[in-house]
Amino acid sequence: MTTIHSLSHVMLPSAHGPGAIPAVGFGTLIPDATVTRRATRAALDAGFRHFDCAERYGNEAAVGDAIREGIEAGTVRREDIFLTTKLWNTNHRPERVRPALEASCRRLAVETVDCYIIHTPFAFQPGEDPDPRDGEGRVLYDPGITLADTWRAMESLVDEGRCRSIGLSDITLAKLREIVAIARIKPAMVQVESHPYLQEWELLDFCRAHGIVLQAFAPLGHAMEPRVLEDTVLKDIAAGLGRTPAQVALAWAVQRGTAFLTTSTNPDHIRENFEISALPDDAMEEIRHGIGKDIRFNSVVETGVPGFIPRTEGRG
Ligand SMILES: NC(=O)c1ccc[n+]([C@@H]2O[C@H](COP(=O)([O-])OP(=O)(O)OC[C@H]3O[C@@H](n4cnc5c(N)ncnc54)[C@H](OP(=O)(O)O)[C@@H]3O)[C@@H](O)[C@H]2O)c1
């Protein structure tokens, strides 16, 4: 009889503050508030204990409502949840960092978050418009601020106990090296796009060597073309194991040592994405060496402009 080794509750060690982080995470980049609340509640009920939010998603209050409902229903306690939110590009100036976290905590209805992440390394012109542009539609960056300046303000939030740890997102390895070199408090987590078509081994090796958890967003390829879930290598492995291609892609993510954030508004997909178990070694190797594609779906890493958020949504 084959033993099925579940990966649903794997905890990843982070050397920089929060202790262990659940590898299996639910992302809340969902445009509609009601749908966000329902999906977050379904994810809690399915067993997810790691949630990723952002002020830029414009729906932190809906996530907070779902968590409160889950706590009131006795499904979960706040201390069982690993909750992350992110500082938006227009709030990189040090004096804007603490107010931005406080506003996120108010919307989420929590005292503190477990990780506070700089959403992208690009500072935009500070202000209320999350997508500041000039008359010709060009992004207005803020040349008066460096990522190191913002990082120091983030470190102060940990000193003050306002968040348990801090992290970065949409960052290149070169830029990550710079921050790790100057950081007094190192990033606990780095959130980047990663899936079988964008494997990021070099970044993962660097993170592992420095006690940082690499958190993969779009682990299913964000349902974009070419579709990761239609890949023949993944489909063949899934068919051989009696699982779905999504379960294979997510198991691969955890088994190679990353956390992941998947998102769904479909309760069946949400349950399916939590029920993941270990792959045989040859399947792990085949995904690593047999797919041979290198495709980035989200160009946010080059510009700071989020590829998956429509420009008219998520404001406020
Ligand atoms: N830091 C950043 O800049 C950044 C950028 C993007 C995303 N993120 C974070 O990462 C999270 C995840 O990103 P993502 O939405 O791209 O993740 P993803 O899980 O790769 O893609 C989600 C898409 O896959 C579909 N899907 C989910 N489970 C499925 C399954 N079992 N079978 C078939 N299709 C399935 C969903 O559709 P259904 O709803 O129909 O299931 C949805 O269209 C976001 O919510 C956000 O928290 C961060």
The ligand as a Gaussian input file, in Angstrom:
#p B3LYP/6-31G(d) Opt

LIG

0 1
 N        3.024000      40.611000      -5.282000
 C        2.384000      40.768000      -6.408000
 O        2.663000      41.660000      -7.208000
 C        1.277000      39.821000      -6.741000
 C        0.822000      39.754000      -8.064000
 C       -0.207000      38.856000      -8.347000
 C       -0.735000      38.046000      -7.349000
 N       -0.285000      38.157000      -6.064000
 C       -0.865000      37.331000      -4.977000
 O       -0.886000      35.986000      -5.366000
 C       -2.225000      35.482000      -5.303000
 C       -2.389000      34.374000      -6.303000
 O       -2.177000      34.833000      -7.620000
 P       -2.986000      34.278000      -8.851000
 O       -4.411000      34.671000      -8.747000
 O       -2.258000      34.646000     -10.062000
 O       -2.845000      32.678000      -8.609000
 P       -3.154000      31.416000      -9.457000
 O       -3.690000      30.471000      -8.438000
 O       -1.983000      31.034000     -10.299000
 O       -4.302000      31.776000     -10.495000
 C       -5.631000      31.936000     -10.128000
 C       -6.496000      31.484000     -11.314000
 O       -6.449000      30.054000     -11.402000
 C       -7.764000      29.514000     -11.329000
 N       -7.714000      28.324000     -10.476000
 C       -7.476000      28.278000      -9.130000
 N       -7.497000      27.014000      -8.693000
 C       -7.763000      26.227000      -9.766000
 C       -7.906000      24.841000      -9.926000
 N       -7.793000      23.996000      -8.901000
 N       -8.176000      24.362000     -11.190000
 C       -8.295000      25.220000     -12.229000
 N       -8.159000      26.557000     -12.137000
 C       -7.892000      27.066000     -10.905000
 C       -8.630000      30.590000     -10.737000
 O       -9.937000      30.524000     -11.281000
 P      -11.234000      30.090000     -10.393000
 O      -11.547000      31.270000      -9.505000
 O      -12.261000      29.805000     -11.412000
 O      -10.855000      28.878000      -9.602000
 C       -7.927000      31.876000     -11.190000
 O       -8.380000      32.242000     -12.487000
 C       -3.092000      36.726000      -5.476000
 O       -4.401000      36.582000      -4.987000
 C       -2.295000      37.724000      -4.665000
 O       -2.545000      37.509000      -3.266000
 C        0.727000      39.007000      -5.771000

